């Protein structure tokens, strides 16, 4: 009887440890995979065309660190990468935002969302998973609904336009 209880307890501890460490293991595995290359990422808004707005002037002397993809409010936004959801929240410029760490420790940043899909911090997502919905939150309030999509590496912002497949 004591042996059965011990094995049951050991099993419960193992399951708990796996649940605790799994996101960290996933993140570690992603560092070994290559970063995105030219035309390797799917469009986060399939079927929506967009232009390269990287580096365009913005208010207060800023430069645009991403691309804007316009679509109807509420259009589902799909992850461009497999990876770990590391941020679901708000900030002054981006409004409602989601960040996902993908292969090569690249952070994929989705901003101006109208709302979030059913995702949580440390969820694992695959490319194509719906993560949110197009909106105009943050400093985009009052502009046509769109997704601001940015990519950040250890060295800083990278132009996402050439990395996204142009359907």
N, C-alpha and C positions, 0 to 999 in steps of 0.2 A: 504494500500500500504506500509506504514512504517513497519507494522508488518511482511509482506512478506519479505521485504528487510532485516529486523533484523533476521528472521529465516534463510534466505539464508546465511547471514554473519556468524551467529552462526554455521551453518552447515559447512561452509568452514573452520572456525577456528578449529572445532572439528576434521575434516579430517586432517588438518595440524598437530595438536598436536599428533594425533594417529601415523602419519607417523614419527614424530620426536621421540616419546617415545617408539615405538614398539621394536626396537632393544634392548633397555635397559630392557624392560619387559621380552623379550625372554631370555636375559642373566641372569636375576634374577631368572626366572623359572628354568633354567638349574642347578642352585646351589642347588636346592631342590631334584634333581634327583640323583640316585646313580651313582657312577663312574663305568667304565667298569670292568667286572670280567673275570675270565679265560674263554677263548674260546667264548667271547661274541661279538667280533667285526668281521665284514666281512673283507676279504682280500681286500686291496685297488687296487690290480691288480688280479682280479679273474682268477683262473686257473694257476697262476704263483707260483711255489714252491720256498721256500726260507729257509735259515737256521738262527739260532740264532747267530747273530754277536754282540750282546750286550756286551759291555765291552772290545772288541778287541782293541789292541793298535793302536793308530793313531799318526800322526806326532806331533812333539812338545810336547810329553809326554801326549797327550790327550787320553781319552778312548772313544770308540764309544758309543754314547747315542741314539741308535736306531737300526733298522735293515735295511739292503739293500735288495731290491727286484729287480732283474734284468729282463729286458724285452726289446723288440724292441723300438727304438726311436719312439716317437709319440703315444705309447700305452696309451689309456685313463686311468687316475688315478681317482679312485672313493673315495669319502669321506667314512671313516669308521664309521662315527657318524652323528647323527643329530646335528645341532648346528649353531653357529653364526660365519661367516667369519670375523676374526678380523685383518688379515694381508694378503696382497698380495703385494709382493715386492721382494727385493733382499738383500742378505748379502754375505759377503766374502766367508764363507765356504759353505753355502747351495745354493748359486746362486739364481735362481728363486725359491721363496718359497711361501707357503700358510699355514696359521695357522687358525684353527677352534677351538672355545671353545665349548666343548660338556658337557654332563651331569656330575655333580660332579665338575664343574669348571676345567675339564681336558682339556689341550691344546693339540691338534693333529697337528703335524708339518710335512709337506710334502716338501721335498727339492730336488734339482738338476733337476727341471722341465725344459722341453724344451720350454714350453709355458703354458698359462693359458686358461681355459675354460671361458665361458661367465659368470663370477661371479664378484661381487663387494664387497667392504668392507660393513659390516653389512647385507649382504644377509643371509637369513636363508637357510640352506641346509639340506637335508635328507641323511641318510646313502645310499650310492649308487649313489649320484649325481656326475657327472663328474666335477672335479675341475681343472684339468690340464693334462699335457702329459709328459711321461717319457723322460728324457734327460740326460745331463751330465754337467749342469751348475755349477758354483762355483768351489770349489776345486776338483770336479770330472771331470773337463775338460780333455778329452783325455782318460778317462776310459770307459769301456762298459756302455751304457746307463742304468740307474737304478733309482729307487725311494729310497730316504732315508726317512724312516718313524719313527718319534719319538713321545713319549708321555711325557708330563710334568704336574706334579701336583704342588700344593703349596709347597710341600716338595722337589721338584726337578724332575730330569729325572727318568722314570720308564721303565723297559724292556717291550716293546710292544709284543715281541714274544709270550709269553703264553696267551696274551689276544686275539690274532687273531685266528679265526677258521682256522684250517688246513684242507683244502678240500681234 
